[in-house]
Amino acid sequence: MKRVRRIHLWIGLISSLFIFLEALTGLLLMEPRLIGGNPPIEQRFGDSGGSTVNTQNIERAVQGNGVIPPRESGTFQRDRENFGIMGIIRGLHVGRIGNINVSWLTDLVAVAMMLLSGTGIYLSLKILRAERRRKFTPQSEENGV
């Protein structure tokens, strides 16, 4: 049982570091203004629909007069990919459920994941530190003799 706890401690510590980094970088990608960046280009051009914005059209609009041109026929495949399981997964990753913008919820979940993994890292390090002290403390001091 002691070995299983030890394995659990180390796997939890290592995976918590990765979860913390994933949540932090995901939050910064969704909210670049937190580090002084501009919002994602889809937000600047007001993508309020459920489909993705054609990036080529946005680039042309930025270079041109700032008006997004009508959709081209090449975006039909991209629109088909927005339905079904893959569409749901993509939507969740950009903060959408159907046509509802829930990016605030994904930001909140990222902060919660950072808090949970951060406290897990803290507790793991505290346990490791206590075990290390116990290992190097002479037996006579532990028993109060």
Secondary structure, DSSP 4 states (H G I P E B T S, - for coil): -HHHHHHHHHHHHHHHHHHHHHHHHHHHHH-GGGGT-PPPHHHHTT--SSSPP-HHHHHHHHHTTSPPPPPPGGGHHHHHTTSHHHHHHHHHHHTEETTEE-HHHHHHHHHHHHHHHHHHHHHHHHHHHHHHHHHHS-HHHHTT-
